């Protein structure tokens, strides 16, 4: 998962929807092995490196290229897709460690520029020892992007009553019909946009770059992709860094349901912080009163959509906006300023949105449509979801006691309830034997701390670094000497910490 903002990645992904001048890779000379290895025409491609036409990547000295992969790996002679990827080549060739691939989460997040995130956290000397690889997964960015014409993110609240539940279910069905309008009633093309196939794409890229193994850094959903890759291709991972992890046994419907409780806890923590500053924000002078203010905003939006500048937000959208604003315990002041604007809008006052609020409320654009479209395809192509709407309704009603604001959102109807076909392959529910380092914050509002513990249990050779903080995405995003020191030692030496460790916030 990633933070459900409409226009930004959970770890602050940089803009990637720019022109691309790289040429398609061409195959190396074929051999007799082609007859016995149907993937040889793909694994023997030679990249044609060119400018990335991306300001950040170009300044970092990256070069970009594309390659071809099968749409359906069961039929490698059939239709193909184009994958776009970047490489910041290792400058310290004498001490080069190898490749490091990346995935920013989502599902559906572009990752071409993700090396720009972790390179500063690694430090110049360590980053110079890796070829840092950013690959847009199939279906997004520069990799054969999908376009269902989505009207917004699928994650919406089921509201406060039966009418709200029905409205949310209708919205999910509408999104699926949009994909059917673009790709046919049976969505045969979309069936191949899965995590397993993304992992296969990664392995083709590894082979094309001429490496026997690859290191990997994945955040959020990217931890699931990394775990799947290690499971499908044992022995082909080197360093495996999994930040803000998902438990594969709970992917994907149960993982969303698991997010309700930590989001409520983060809201309560923020409410306590804000109540001590009631003179500044005017949202309440006790935690209970601040929370009551937030819940009144959501209920008011369910009755009459809020007007925020040129944007509107109804009862289905407001909880989604709140999750976008509340994701990092260092950003409580920013959240309070924006929630104060929502409070004023609920009171009928004229307000103009800040940039973060406009991003969360804005009309979907090309980039968000592509990301939303791939997320639908991945979730529904990876694992079947219950189709009985009464099952979701029961879960929504049960959730209200412990999670009155977020329960109806994270337990609402999945769009996969309306998906017209079953997954081609079963999801990967088990772990793997690869050594790996898992980083997890105790108050992660997207991928729960229990999810990180679950992945740790399913990877018996892993180590877990726990950060006592409330944030989603730690390495490269939430500086911490204790976490960064252990991660960088692992990336430098390949040796995991001797034991699981707990880190506190810097200065805490």
Order of alpha helices (4+ residues) and beta strands (2+ residues): beta-alpha-beta-alpha-beta-beta-beta-alpha-alpha-beta-alpha-alpha-beta-alpha-beta-alpha-alpha-alpha-beta-beta-alpha-alpha-alpha-alpha-alpha-alpha-beta-alpha-beta-alpha-beta
